[in-house]
Amino acid sequence: MKATVGDSRRGMVLLTVLWTIALLSALAMAAAVTFRGFAGVAAVGRDRVPLDKPLTEREVTVELSTGSVRARFSNEGGRIDVGKAPLAVLASLLRFVGAPEQEADGVAQRIVAWRQRNMSRPADAGNGPRNVPTKKPDAEQPFANVREVAQVPGMAPAWLAAMVPLTTVFGSETVNPLTASARVIAAMPGVSRAQLEAFLAARRSFPTDAERLAAMFGAQQSYLAAKPQRVVAVELTAALRDGYAAAAHAVIVLLPQDSQPYRVLVWDPLPSSLSR
């Protein structure tokens, strides 16, 4: 099954694409799946989510003739990017997951230093002064995945485990207030419980008004912005009726004016019992 996108549809998140990948994972496990079962799930492809509407976390399960496929979608822009977030956001995040204030500040500073070092290299001899860092032309992000933050000195495994569901390496310097979970917003600097509750109530009434929602945090609103929704994460689980199951975590990006309608950035098989 091939997902195609016309020029007039390039502004859409392709749930069709995500479902295609889910279906292929199921088909890889069950060659006996019937065409009717395949076609039934493929029909879900009619339901697409426009990029100009916020993609909040959602979960869908579809029954196949030989089992079922479950898919959970979320927008990576609604998470804190450990490779780009400001120091204050990293420190606040670490405090939120249990790090004492002094240790949180220290580890946050080391994360910033670590990513700056990974994004630079010494200049080549003869091309400039020695030991002067220059940006790597091929380096777009300092971490390949969130768990690489474990290499930063002082990072406790328990803190990292709690950070994983709230973070990404495919976001931006800011967090999208339209798609961020309540826990991500709570982890932002200076957010009180009362502010969080007021924010969530306002978002239910104004789900697409990013400026109004960000303004509720006063000076802290600089950490929030609704940028174009380009990267979607999906957790896939396919289970056969005989009890066999498999799962995967995928990250899919929609690139404007690309030669392909979408690209799969990450495809990680997971234990079927593991959820992000």
Backbone torsions as a table, in degrees:
resi	resn	phi	psi	omega
1	MET	NA	128.6	-175.9
2	LYS	-114.8	128.8	177.1
3	ALA	-87.4	126.7	178.8
4	THR	-121.4	147.4	-178.1
5	VAL	-135.4	121.9	175.2
6	GLY	-77.9	166.5	-179.3
7	ASP	-57.7	-34.4	-178.0
8	SER	-73.4	-10.0	-177.5
9	ARG	-111.0	7.2	-174.7
10	ARG	-69.4	-8.7	177.3
11	GLY	-91.9	24.6	-175.6
12	MET	-123.3	140.9	170.5
13	VAL	-75.1	128.5	-172.6
14	LEU	-89.9	88.4	170.8
15	LEU	-63.3	-26.0	173.6
16	THR	-56.4	-44.8	179.6
17	VAL	-61.6	-46.6	-178.2
18	LEU	-62.1	-41.3	179.5
19	TRP	-68.5	-34.9	177.1
20	THR	-59.7	-45.1	179.5
21	ILE	-64.5	-41.0	177.4
22	ALA	-60.9	-42.5	-179.6
23	LEU	-65.1	-41.9	-179.4
24	LEU	-64.0	-36.2	177.6
25	SER	-65.6	-37.4	177.5
26	ALA	-69.2	-41.1	-178.5
27	LEU	-66.8	-33.2	178.0
28	ALA	-62.4	-28.8	-179.6
29	MET	-90.6	-25.3	-172.2
30	ALA	-134.3	87.6	-179.8
31	ALA	-66.4	-16.5	-177.9
32	ALA	-85.0	1.5	-179.0
33	VAL	-59.3	136.8	-175.7
34	THR	-81.1	155.5	177.4
35	PHE	-61.6	-35.5	179.8
36	ARG	-63.3	-41.7	178.5
37	GLY	-64.7	-41.1	178.5
38	PHE	-61.8	-47.6	-177.7
39	ALA	-64.7	-34.0	-179.6
40	GLY	-64.1	-41.3	178.9
41	VAL	-74.6	-36.4	-179.9
42	ALA	-59.9	-27.6	179.8
43	ALA	-61.8	-22.9	178.5
44	VAL	-62.7	-20.9	-179.7
45	GLY	-61.4	-15.4	176.6
46	ARG	-67.3	-24.5	-177.5
47	ASP	-89.9	99.9	179.4
48	ARG	-111.9	153.5	-179.3
49	VAL	-110.4	114.6	-179.5
50	PRO	-61.0	146.2	179.4
51	LEU	-66.3	-20.0	-179.8
52	ASP	-84.9	4.1	173.6
53	LYS	-113.3	140.0	-177.0
54	PRO	-67.4	133.1	176.8
55	LEU	-93.0	93.0	176.7
56	THR	-82.0	160.5	-176.6
57	GLU	-60.1	132.6	179.0
58	ARG	-146.9	158.9	-178.8
59	GLU	-134.4	137.5	-179.4
60	VAL	-135.2	139.7	175.8
61	THR	-123.0	133.5	178.5
62	VAL	-125.7	134.1	179.7
63	GLU	-86.7	132.3	172.7
64	LEU	-103.5	167.8	179.3
65	SER	-66.5	-24.3	-179.3
66	THR	-110.3	4.2	-178.9
67	GLY	164.6	-143.9	-178.4
68	SER	-148.1	158.0	175.7
69	VAL	-125.3	127.3	176.8
70	ARG	-115.4	133.8	179.8
71	ALA	-132.2	132.2	176.5
72	ARG	-119.5	122.5	-175.9
73	PHE	-107.6	147.1	173.7
74	SER	-156.3	155.1	179.8
75	ASN	-90.9	123.1	-179.6
76	GLU	-64.5	-23.3	178.1
77	GLY	-67.1	-15.0	178.2
78	GLY	-89.1	10.8	177.5
79	ARG	-116.6	166.3	178.3
80	ILE	-84.6	122.3	-179.2
81	ASP	-84.7	111.8	-176.3
82	VAL	-68.3	-16.5	179.4
83	GLY	-91.4	-9.5	-175.1
84	LYS	-134.4	-18.5	-175.2
85	ALA	-61.7	145.2	177.2
86	PRO	-62.5	158.9	-179.7
87	LEU	-53.7	-45.2	-177.4
88	ALA	-61.2	-36.4	179.3
89	VAL	-69.7	-42.3	178.6
90	LEU	-62.3	-43.6	179.9
91	ALA	-64.4	-41.6	178.6
92	SER	-64.4	-40.8	177.7
93	LEU	-60.9	-45.2	-179.4
94	LEU	-63.8	-39.8	176.2
95	ARG	-64.3	-37.6	-178.7
96	PHE	-63.4	-35.0	-178.2
97	VAL	-90.8	7.5	171.1
98	GLY	114.6	-0.2	179.3
99	ALA	-75.9	134.1	174.0
100	PRO	-57.6	152.6	-171.7
101	GLU	-55.1	-48.2	-177.2
102	GLN	-63.8	-42.3	179.3
103	GLU	-68.5	-36.6	178.7
104	ALA	-61.5	-45.0	-180.0
105	ASP	-62.9	-42.4	-178.9
106	GLY	-65.8	-45.1	-179.7
107	VAL	-67.0	-38.6	178.1
108	ALA	-60.4	-42.9	178.7
109	GLN	-64.1	-37.0	179.5
110	ARG	-71.6	-31.8	175.5
111	ILE	-63.6	-45.1	179.5
112	VAL	-62.2	-43.7	179.2
113	ALA	-65.0	-40.0	-179.4
114	TRP	-62.5	-45.8	-177.3
115	ARG	-72.6	-30.7	175.5
116	GLN	-65.6	-38.9	178.7
117	ARG	-67.2	-38.9	-179.3
118	ASN	-71.9	-20.8	-179.6
119	MET	-94.5	6.4	-178.6
120	SER	-137.6	166.9	177.9
121	ARG	-151.9	157.0	177.1
122	PRO	-63.1	144.9	177.6
123	ALA	-65.9	147.9	178.6
124	ASP	-66.5	146.0	179.8
125	ALA	-59.0	135.1	178.6
126	GLY	88.5	-13.9	-179.1
127	ASN	-103.6	4.8	-178.7
128	GLY	159.3	178.7	-178.6
129	PRO	-64.1	146.6	177.6
130	ARG	-69.2	151.3	174.5
131	ASN	64.0	16.9	174.6
132	VAL	-95.2	116.2	-177.0
133	PRO	-68.0	135.8	173.4
134	THR	-126.3	145.8	-176.6
135	LYS	-67.3	134.6	176.0
136	LYS	-68.1	129.5	-178.6
137	PRO	-67.1	-24.5	-176.7
138	ASP	-101.7	5.7	-177.3
139	ALA	-97.7	115.4	-179.9
140	GLU	-104.4	-22.4	179.9
141	GLN	-152.5	144.9	-175.0
142	PRO	-79.2	-20.7	-179.6
143	PHE	-121.3	133.6	176.1
144	ALA	-75.6	-30.3	174.9
145	ASN	-154.5	165.0	-173.7
146	VAL	-60.5	-36.1	-174.6
147	ARG	-68.3	-12.9	175.2
148	GLU	-66.7	-16.4	177.5
149	VAL	-63.8	-17.0	177.4
150	ALA	-59.8	-22.6	-179.5
151	GLN	-75.4	-15.2	-178.8
152	VAL	-71.8	126.8	-179.0
153	PRO	-55.8	134.2	177.5
154	GLY	92.5	-9.2	-179.7
155	MET	-75.0	116.8	179.6
156	ALA	-81.4	139.0	179.4
157	PRO	-55.2	-37.5	-179.0
158	ALA	-66.2	-36.8	178.9
159	TRP	-67.0	-44.0	-178.7
160	LEU	-63.3	-42.4	179.7
161	ALA	-59.1	-38.7	179.3
162	ALA	-74.4	-26.0	-179.5
163	MET	-76.7	-30.7	-171.4
164	VAL	-51.8	-47.5	-178.4
165	PRO	-68.5	-14.3	-175.2
166	LEU	-102.3	-5.1	-169.2
167	THR	-126.3	169.9	-179.2
168	THR	-156.4	171.3	167.9
169	VAL	-121.4	12.3	-178.6
170	PHE	-119.2	24.5	-178.7
171	GLY	-105.0	-138.0	-179.5
172	SER	-147.3	-172.5	-179.5
173	GLU	-66.3	-22.7	-178.3
174	THR	-115.3	168.2	178.5
175	VAL	-110.6	138.6	-180.0
176	ASN	-77.1	113.1	-177.7
177	PRO	-69.6	-15.7	-179.0
178	LEU	-79.0	-26.0	-174.1
179	THR	-120.9	-7.4	-179.2
180	ALA	-66.8	142.4	176.3
181	SER	-72.3	165.9	178.7
182	ALA	-60.0	-37.0	-178.5
183	ARG	-70.3	-34.4	176.4
184	VAL	-65.2	-45.5	178.5
185	ILE	-62.1	-41.2	179.8
186	ALA	-63.5	-26.7	-179.3
187	ALA	-82.6	-6.9	-178.8
188	MET	-74.7	156.0	-176.8
189	PRO	-59.3	132.5	170.7
190	GLY	73.0	11.1	-178.2
191	VAL	-85.8	118.5	178.1
192	SER	-89.3	167.1	178.8
193	ARG	-62.1	-39.4	179.8
194	ALA	-64.2	-41.5	178.0
195	GLN	-63.2	-41.8	-179.7
196	LEU	-61.6	-46.4	-179.1
197	GLU	-64.4	-39.8	178.0
198	ALA	-66.0	-39.7	178.7
199	PHE	-62.2	-47.6	-177.9
200	LEU	-63.4	-38.0	177.3
201	ALA	-65.6	-42.4	179.6
202	ALA	-66.1	-37.1	-179.2
203	ARG	-67.1	-31.6	175.8
204	ARG	-65.9	-32.3	179.8
205	SER	-85.3	-31.8	-176.9
206	PHE	-130.2	69.0	-172.1
207	PRO	-68.3	-11.3	-179.0
208	THR	-120.4	5.2	-177.0
209	ASP	-97.5	82.1	-175.4
210	ALA	-64.0	-39.8	-177.5
211	GLU	-64.8	-43.3	178.8
212	ARG	-61.0	-44.1	-176.9
213	LEU	-68.4	-43.9	-179.7
214	ALA	-64.9	-35.9	-178.1
215	ALA	-63.6	-18.1	179.7
216	MET	-65.8	-16.9	-176.7
217	PHE	-101.3	10.0	175.0
218	GLY	59.6	-127.9	-177.2
219	ALA	-63.6	-22.8	-178.0
220	GLN	-79.6	-4.0	-176.9
221	GLN	-66.1	-15.2	179.5
222	SER	-65.0	-17.1	179.8
223	TYR	-86.6	-2.7	-175.8
224	LEU	-122.4	135.9	175.9
225	ALA	-165.5	140.9	178.8
226	ALA	-93.9	96.4	178.2
227	LYS	-91.8	163.1	-178.6
228	PRO	-52.0	134.9	-175.1
229	GLN	-82.5	107.0	-173.9
230	ARG	-119.4	-27.6	-172.7
231	VAL	-118.5	127.4	-178.1
232	VAL	-121.5	134.1	173.7
233	ALA	-100.7	144.2	178.1
234	VAL	-139.7	131.4	173.0
235	GLU	-99.8	123.5	-176.7
236	LEU	-114.8	135.2	172.6
237	THR	-134.4	125.4	176.9
238	ALA	-118.7	128.8	-177.0
239	ALA	-128.6	132.1	176.0
240	LEU	-90.9	159.9	-176.9
241	ARG	-70.5	-16.8	177.7
242	ASP	-83.8	2.9	176.6
243	GLY	103.2	-14.4	179.3
244	TYR	-72.4	138.8	-179.5
245	ALA	-144.5	154.4	175.2
246	ALA	-146.5	155.5	-178.3
247	ALA	-142.2	159.1	178.5
248	ALA	-153.1	153.3	173.6
249	HIS	-112.0	125.0	-179.6
250	ALA	-123.5	148.6	172.9
251	VAL	-125.2	125.0	-173.5
252	ILE	-122.3	135.4	-179.1
253	VAL	-120.5	139.9	174.0
254	LEU	-104.8	116.5	-174.7
255	LEU	-106.9	125.3	179.0
256	PRO	-61.3	136.2	174.9
257	GLN	56.7	30.2	177.6
258	ASP	-85.3	160.5	178.2
259	SER	-72.3	-17.9	177.5
260	GLN	-119.9	149.6	-178.5
261	PRO	-69.6	-22.1	179.3
262	TYR	-159.1	163.5	174.9
263	ARG	-137.7	139.9	176.8
264	VAL	-90.7	112.0	-178.9
265	LEU	-81.7	-35.6	-175.8
266	VAL	-137.9	136.8	170.0
267	TRP	-140.5	100.0	-176.2
268	ASP	-115.2	114.0	172.3
269	PRO	-63.0	142.1	-178.1
270	LEU	-129.8	155.5	168.1
271	PRO	-57.4	139.3	-174.6
272	SER	-61.4	-20.7	-179.7
273	SER	-88.7	-5.0	-174.5
274	LEU	-90.1	130.7	173.8
275	SER	-129.2	148.0	-175.7
276	ARG	-75.7	NA	NA
